[in-house]
Amino acid sequence: MISLEELKRTRQKLEGPRASLRVLGTEDATEDYSRWLSDPEVNRFLATKGATITELKQYITTKNQKDDCVLLGIFLAGTETMVGTVKLEYIDTVAKTADIAIMLGDRKYAGQGLGGEAMQILIDYAFSDLGLSEITLGVVAQNRGAVRAYEKLGFTETGRKLGVVEYGGERYDQMTMKLQKNS
Ligand SMILES: CC(C)(COP(=O)(O)OP(=O)(O)OC[C@H]1O[C@@H](n2cnc3c(N)ncnc32)[C@H](O)[C@@H]1OP(=O)(O)O)[C@@H](O)C(=O)NCCC(=O)NCCS
């Protein structure tokens, strides 16, 4: 059992066969991380369309200070090569719920199962070590790749609001999904 406080303090890795997760520090605010956020393939369905290294450092610090949030880098297993980020936010240990979000930033590694594996590692940690029973997420319904990845992990749709998201002059639908422990 690794508590959230211990995971943040020790920054130990949560290991999977091909991906591992580690809590981010300000030194992880690299040029690559900054570049991913302005890559149209990555940010097409994200609210954030870019961030400087200074802004990323501030973002990492803010998330680390919040008791109900954990922001982790996704690394190739056994290496310090970071390829994206995954985050649990609004962790509520009374309601036993949290929200998950992911970005597989380095597109060389997209479509190889790393995003799915990274989410599975964090979901397993949330259900076993944090004692949560439900994980929720929000996704643009037209982000078919992400929706498919979430369905493969067992997430099911809980709601949809038509046309409420606007990126680059285009309107999209906002979809919510959930995954229950042992579902
Ligand atoms: C969505 C995202 C997390 C998927 O990560 P990934 O590592 O590329 O996905 P995986 O390789 O783990 O794929 C898992 C499943 O998702 C599906 N999938 C992933 N990307 C897909 C795409 N572009 N089109 C169709 N299906 C896709 C596949 O069905 C795959 O299953 P398969 O192995 O049986 O083919 C990643 O592409 C990403 O971060 N995108 C940009 C940021 C973003 O949109 N984040 C989500 C915001 S809600």
The ligand as a Gaussian input file, in Angstrom:
#p B3LYP/6-31G(d) Opt

LIG

0 1
 C       -6.117000       9.037000     -26.426000
 C       -4.740000       8.558000     -26.050000
 C       -4.566000       8.666000     -24.557000
 C       -4.557000       7.107000     -26.469000
 O       -3.262000       6.682000     -26.083000
 P       -2.473000       5.613000     -26.981000
 O       -1.275000       5.168000     -26.236000
 O       -2.273000       6.186000     -28.332000
 O       -3.580000       4.477000     -27.037000
 P       -3.377000       2.902000     -26.941000
 O       -2.324000       2.485000     -27.904000
 O       -3.230000       2.537000     -25.501000
 O       -4.757000       2.429000     -27.500000
 C       -5.751000       1.779000     -26.757000
 C       -6.936000       1.557000     -27.670000
 O       -7.457000       2.816000     -28.015000
 C       -7.818000       2.839000     -29.370000
 N       -7.199000       3.994000     -30.015000
 C       -6.177000       4.759000     -29.556000
 N       -5.929000       5.756000     -30.416000
 C       -6.805000       5.623000     -31.416000
 C       -7.072000       6.382000     -32.594000
 N       -6.383000       7.490000     -32.883000
 N       -8.080000       5.963000     -33.400000
 C       -8.800000       4.878000     -33.093000
 N       -8.611000       4.135000     -31.994000
 C       -7.622000       4.505000     -31.166000
 C       -7.466000       1.579000     -29.976000
 O       -8.677000       0.831000     -30.077000
 C       -6.577000       0.871000     -28.999000
 O       -6.927000      -0.452000     -28.964000
 P       -6.195000      -1.529000     -29.911000
 O       -4.848000      -1.704000     -29.293000
 O       -7.082000      -2.696000     -29.777000
 O       -6.120000      -0.955000     -31.275000
 C       -3.646000       9.406000     -26.758000
 O       -3.765000       9.266000     -28.131000
 C       -3.638000      10.875000     -26.417000
 O       -3.141000      11.259000     -25.381000
 N       -4.137000      11.746000     -27.323000
 C       -3.952000      13.188000     -27.244000
 C       -4.472000      13.824000     -25.995000
 C       -5.904000      13.462000     -25.747000
 O       -6.761000      13.629000     -26.598000
 N       -6.149000      12.985000     -24.525000
 C       -7.471000      12.604000     -24.102000
 C       -8.201000      13.782000     -23.628000
 S       -9.771000      13.304000     -22.916000

